Amino acid sequence: MGKISILLLVSSFFFLTFSSTCAIAKGHNEEKSWSEAFCPYKETTTELHFYLQDVLEGPNATVWEVVKSPISNSATSFGQIRVFDDLITQTPDPNSTKLGRAQGLITSADLDVSAYNMNINFVFTAGRYKGSTLTILGRNPINNVDRELSVVGGTGIFRMARGYAISNTHSYNVSTNYGILEYTIYVVYTNVPKVNNIEMVMDA
């Protein structure tokens, strides 16, 4: 009976602590919208579709090598690390509506095939999700079709985000070393009507 009483006491403590935390959070104006959405928890599911303009060489290159290993000249460029800051566009046309930037690291991390370890932050600067970010991590076997990566978080509208992304190479020009990458993201996030003065209903 003593052990049961202790378990009940501990469970009650955690329940009261969570309830108290929600109540305290509601007392701060800047976090009021967030706490009201989290207590009780509300979620929205959506699909995003856009393109990355991947410029690998030239004066306007958006991808740069920062680290090489002794075997980076191998068939899979193992050990090579590159940093990138790609333009996000609504369609494959680089002159179409600009939605933001894709920023992060590409690490060649497979000895046998061309596969990257990806760390991407999608930074939205226009449209409905302006001011928000999504973070994606995962293995990207670049020669495959429908490469799947994990959505591990986000900020702004995408607080508490989770889900997955499907990446494909839309086109690649060998002569100019210019690639266009397609991303379709299926994401679940906390439904907050307004976060830090970011309106959810903005023109796309």
Kinemage of the C-alpha trace (Angstrom):
@kinemage 1
@onewidth
@group {chain A} dominant
@subgroup {mainchain}
@vectorlist {calphas} color= white
{ca met a 1} P 0.000 0.000 0.000
{ca gly a 2} L 2.888 2.356 0.739
{ca lys a 3} L 4.259 2.062 -2.823
{ca ile a 4} L 0.802 2.689 -4.320
{ca ser a 5} L 0.363 5.806 -2.202
{ca ile a 6} L 3.745 7.147 -3.322
{ca leu a 7} L 2.898 6.528 -7.000
{ca leu a 8} L -0.442 8.312 -6.616
{ca leu a 9} L 1.285 11.228 -4.877
{ca val a 10} L 3.916 11.536 -7.654
{ca ser a 11} L 1.264 11.349 -10.395
{ca ser a 12} L -0.793 14.046 -8.669
{ca phe a 13} L 2.290 16.257 -8.379
{ca phe a 14} L 3.053 16.063 -12.123
{ca phe a 15} L -0.599 16.740 -13.027
{ca leu a 16} L -0.791 19.759 -10.740
{ca thr a 17} L 2.583 21.046 -11.989
{ca phe a 18} L 1.437 20.850 -15.648
{ca ser a 19} L -1.878 22.565 -14.823
{ca ser a 20} L -0.064 25.257 -12.853
{ca thr a 21} L 2.419 25.829 -15.684
{ca cys a 22} L -0.452 26.370 -18.132
{ca ala a 23} L -2.133 28.787 -15.761
{ca ile a 24} L 1.069 30.753 -15.197
{ca ala a 25} L 1.820 30.921 -18.926
{ca lys a 26} L -1.597 32.422 -19.586
{ca gly a 27} L -0.679 35.300 -17.329
{ca his a 28} L 1.969 36.629 -19.742
{ca asn a 29} L 0.518 38.584 -22.654
{ca glu a 30} L 3.263 37.739 -25.159
{ca glu a 31} L 2.721 33.999 -24.665
{ca lys a 32} L -1.046 34.051 -24.175
{ca ser a 33} L -1.935 32.832 -27.663
{ca trp a 34} L 0.652 30.079 -27.438
{ca ser a 35} L -0.447 28.829 -24.024
{ca glu a 36} L -4.127 28.870 -24.963
{ca ala a 37} L -3.376 26.691 -27.976
{ca phe a 38} L -1.165 24.309 -26.009
{ca cys a 39} L -3.559 24.046 -23.038
{ca pro a 40} L -5.592 22.282 -24.339
{ca tyr a 41} L -3.382 21.128 -27.197
{ca lys a 42} L -4.613 21.928 -30.743
{ca glu a 43} L -3.027 20.894 -34.028
{ca thr a 44} L -3.260 21.631 -37.729
{ca thr a 45} L -2.030 19.488 -40.612
{ca thr a 46} L -0.959 21.065 -43.900
{ca glu a 47} L 0.970 20.369 -47.101
{ca leu a 48} L 3.628 22.724 -48.483
{ca his a 49} L 5.055 22.507 -51.986
{ca phe a 50} L 7.912 24.629 -53.363
{ca tyr a 51} L 11.265 24.593 -55.168
{ca leu a 52} L 14.877 25.363 -54.245
{ca gln a 53} L 17.233 27.116 -56.640
{ca asp a 54} L 20.556 25.311 -56.048
{ca val a 55} L 23.460 27.252 -57.610
{ca leu a 56} L 26.659 25.216 -57.230
{ca glu a 57} L 29.188 27.463 -58.977
{ca gly a 58} L 29.805 30.952 -60.330
{ca pro a 59} L 29.806 34.386 -58.660
{ca asn a 60} L 26.225 33.898 -57.429
{ca ala a 61} L 26.731 30.390 -56.062
{ca thr a 62} L 24.497 29.484 -53.111
{ca val a 63} L 26.392 26.296 -52.155
{ca trp a 64} L 29.985 26.441 -50.853
{ca glu a 65} L 32.383 23.778 -49.663
{ca val a 66} L 33.757 24.392 -46.162
{ca val a 67} L 35.376 21.052 -45.204
{ca lys a 68} L 37.089 18.195 -47.072
{ca ser a 69} L 38.388 14.875 -45.783
{ca pro a 70} L 41.395 12.961 -47.159
{ca ile a 71} L 38.951 10.873 -49.251
{ca ser a 72} L 36.555 13.626 -50.357
{ca asn a 73} L 37.757 13.024 -53.924
{ca ser a 74} L 36.219 9.534 -53.825
{ca ala a 75} L 33.148 8.613 -55.891
{ca thr a 76} L 30.817 9.549 -53.023
{ca ser a 77} L 32.784 12.653 -51.825
{ca phe a 78} L 32.785 11.129 -48.359
{ca gly a 79} L 33.593 13.633 -45.617
{ca gln a 80} L 32.804 16.725 -47.674
{ca ile a 81} L 30.736 19.377 -45.867
{ca arg a 82} L 29.021 22.214 -47.692
{ca val a 83} L 26.939 25.133 -46.477
{ca phe a 84} L 24.068 26.478 -48.560
{ca asp a 85} L 21.601 29.362 -48.734
{ca asp a 86} L 19.167 28.558 -51.566
{ca leu a 87} L 16.282 30.668 -52.787
{ca ile a 88} L 12.817 29.127 -52.256
{ca thr a 89} L 10.388 29.772 -55.125
{ca gln a 90} L 6.759 28.904 -55.734
{ca thr a 91} L 7.458 27.169 -59.080
{ca pro a 92} L 10.594 25.808 -60.792
{ca asp a 93} L 11.017 29.168 -62.547
{ca pro a 94} L 13.686 31.120 -60.587
{ca asn a 95} L 11.750 34.303 -61.367
{ca ser a 96} L 8.523 33.035 -59.799
{ca thr a 97} L 7.256 34.204 -56.408
{ca lys a 98} L 10.034 34.177 -53.826
{ca leu a 99} L 8.941 32.477 -50.591
{ca gly a 100} L 12.146 32.527 -48.523
{ca arg a 101} L 15.502 30.813 -48.138
{ca ala a 102} L 16.652 27.252 -47.433
{ca gln a 103} L 19.760 27.380 -45.257
{ca gly a 104} L 21.867 24.635 -43.737
{ca leu a 105} L 24.547 21.977 -44.088
{ca ile a 106} L 25.117 19.127 -46.541
{ca thr a 107} L 27.456 16.378 -45.348
{ca ser a 108} L 28.513 13.528 -47.654
{ca ala a 109} L 28.144 10.689 -45.170
{ca asp a 110} L 28.044 7.423 -47.109
{ca leu a 111} L 31.110 5.472 -48.231
{ca asp a 112} L 29.260 3.400 -50.829
{ca val a 113} L 26.622 5.605 -52.493
{ca ser a 114} L 25.999 9.327 -52.982
{ca ala a 115} L 23.968 10.130 -49.870
{ca tyr a 116} L 23.931 13.307 -47.829
{ca asn a 117} L 23.198 13.999 -44.198
{ca met a 118} L 20.938 17.068 -44.479
{ca asn a 119} L 20.309 19.832 -41.960
{ca ile a 120} L 17.887 22.358 -43.478
{ca asn a 121} L 16.117 25.409 -42.074
{ca phe a 122} L 13.361 26.683 -44.348
{ca val a 123} L 13.073 30.400 -43.556
{ca phe a 124} L 9.823 31.833 -44.922
{ca thr a 125} L 9.933 35.538 -45.775
{ca ala a 126} L 6.680 35.898 -47.731
{ca gly a 127} L 3.172 34.491 -47.905
{ca arg a 128} L 1.067 32.921 -45.210
{ca tyr a 129} L 4.047 31.578 -43.256
{ca lys a 130} L 6.156 34.744 -43.318
{ca gly a 131} L 8.339 34.975 -40.215
{ca ser a 132} L 8.223 31.245 -39.486
{ca thr a 133} L 10.734 28.435 -40.000
{ca leu a 134} L 10.706 24.665 -40.482
{ca thr a 135} L 13.653 22.412 -39.651
{ca ile a 136} L 14.371 19.179 -41.525
{ca leu a 137} L 16.981 16.507 -40.826
{ca gly a 138} L 17.746 13.216 -42.475
{ca arg a 139} L 19.553 11.047 -45.006
{ca asn a 140} L 19.223 12.140 -48.622
{ca pro a 141} L 20.299 9.521 -51.224
{ca ile a 142} L 20.580 12.115 -53.963
{ca asn a 143} L 20.147 9.752 -56.954
{ca asn a 144} L 16.884 8.264 -55.658
{ca val a 145} L 13.330 9.382 -56.415
{ca asp a 146} L 11.031 10.534 -53.565
{ca arg a 147} L 13.722 10.941 -50.928
{ca glu a 148} L 12.141 11.161 -47.468
{ca leu a 149} L 13.434 13.363 -44.640
{ca ser a 150} L 12.049 14.152 -41.184
{ca val a 151} L 10.488 17.420 -40.009
{ca val a 152} L 11.872 17.823 -36.490
{ca gly a 153} L 10.609 21.252 -35.441
{ca gly a 154} L 9.817 24.826 -36.316
{ca thr a 155} L 9.220 28.339 -35.059
{ca gly a 156} L 6.484 30.955 -35.347
{ca ile a 157} L 3.397 29.375 -36.863
{ca phe a 158} L 5.222 26.034 -36.963
{ca arg a 159} L 5.865 25.671 -33.248
{ca met a 160} L 5.888 22.001 -32.176
{ca ala a 161} L 6.065 20.948 -35.843
{ca arg a 162} L 6.594 17.340 -36.873
{ca gly a 163} L 6.125 15.412 -40.091
{ca tyr a 164} L 8.104 14.474 -43.169
{ca ala a 165} L 9.310 15.901 -46.466
{ca ile a 166} L 9.643 14.343 -49.915
{ca ser a 167} L 12.518 15.711 -51.982
{ca asn a 168} L 13.171 15.257 -55.703
{ca thr a 169} L 15.595 16.702 -58.222
{ca his a 170} L 13.362 18.596 -60.644
{ca ser a 171} L 16.239 19.388 -63.021
{ca tyr a 172} L 20.021 19.657 -63.135
{ca asn a 173} L 22.107 21.482 -65.734
{ca val a 174} L 25.550 19.835 -65.912
{ca ser a 175} L 27.133 22.646 -67.932
{ca thr a 176} L 26.130 25.391 -65.481
{ca asn a 177} L 26.057 23.205 -62.326
{ca tyr a 178} L 22.572 24.555 -61.544
{ca gly a 179} L 19.963 22.383 -59.879
{ca ile a 180} L 16.282 22.866 -59.084
{ca leu a 181} L 15.048 20.789 -56.162
{ca glu a 182} L 11.395 20.035 -55.431
{ca tyr a 183} L 10.089 19.722 -51.874
{ca thr a 184} L 6.678 18.559 -50.684
{ca ile a 185} L 6.284 18.786 -46.907
{ca tyr a 186} L 3.531 17.212 -44.812
{ca val a 187} L 3.586 18.883 -41.414
{ca val a 188} L 1.574 18.856 -38.188
{ca tyr a 189} L 1.946 21.921 -35.964
{ca thr a 190} L 0.325 23.679 -33.033
{ca asn a 191} L -2.612 25.776 -34.206
{ca val a 192} L -1.905 29.265 -32.838
{ca pro a 193} L -4.100 32.097 -34.244
{ca lys a 194} L -1.376 34.681 -33.597
{ca val a 195} L 2.228 34.248 -32.451
{ca asn a 196} L 4.544 37.190 -31.744
{ca asn a 197} L 2.459 39.461 -34.002
{ca ile a 198} L 2.643 36.992 -36.942
{ca glu a 199} L -0.811 36.708 -38.517
{ca met a 200} L -1.727 33.248 -39.824
{ca val a 201} L -3.942 34.567 -42.592
{ca met a 202} L -1.595 36.331 -44.964
{ca asp a 203} L -1.837 36.375 -48.709
{ca ala a 204} L 0.063 33.527 -50.367
